[in-house]
Amino acid sequence: MLGISDFGTFCASVLLFLALPGPGTFALLTSTAQGGLRAGAAATAGVLVGDQVLLWLAVGGVAALLAAHPGWFGAIQYAGAAYLAWIGLQLLVRREGAAAVVHITPGHYLRQALLITLLNPKAIMFYMAFFPLFIDPARHRGLVTFGAMAATIALISAAYCLTLCALADRVRAQVRAHRRLARWLERAAGACLIGFGIKLAAP
């Protein structure tokens, strides 16, 4: 589809990564807890803009690699699959620790969520490893392929983030931490990422 190989796995991988707790997730939940659904929607916009900036920076690097060294692209795809599996392994073996604290000042939800996303050191590495996994060099259409991938990520991210904010807004007065369930879900996500890495590396 438009030069994207295994589109179903691509969408599933995006959704899975969104479900993993990170700075963006905490920004959304904190904003919603402070200002309700409207604040959560503003934070969602900040996260989406930040993701698109990082995403297109990564696209520039991947596109340059395809143009200059097409023969290396297969090796980069294998490296990306290994990186995906490595993240999954870290989730499986990680010991439970304190969650990162995200500070959100009321009234500045979009701006602060944008900055939190842009300053996430793992995000650009993720996109650089993620995109090559789903590009079919034989059917690749340049900006058309990258644009389709970016639009898919934006749509899935918007739907997920707004749904998360809506749920958080409804239960914000009764929310309690369910650490055991969260840890189980994290391990399940880790196993899925390892599976995705193996599947994408297989000929």
Secondary structure, DSSP 8 states (H G I E B T S, - for coil): -TTBSSHHHHHHHHHHHHHS--HHHHHHHHHHHHHHHHHHHHHHHHHHHHHHHHHHHHHHHHHHHHHH-GGGHHHHHHHHHHHHHHHHHHHHH------------TT-HHHHHHHHHHT-TTHHHHHHHHGGGGB-TTT--THHHHHHHHHHHHHHHHHHHHHHHHHHHHHTTT----HHHHHHHHHHHHHHHHHHHHHHH--
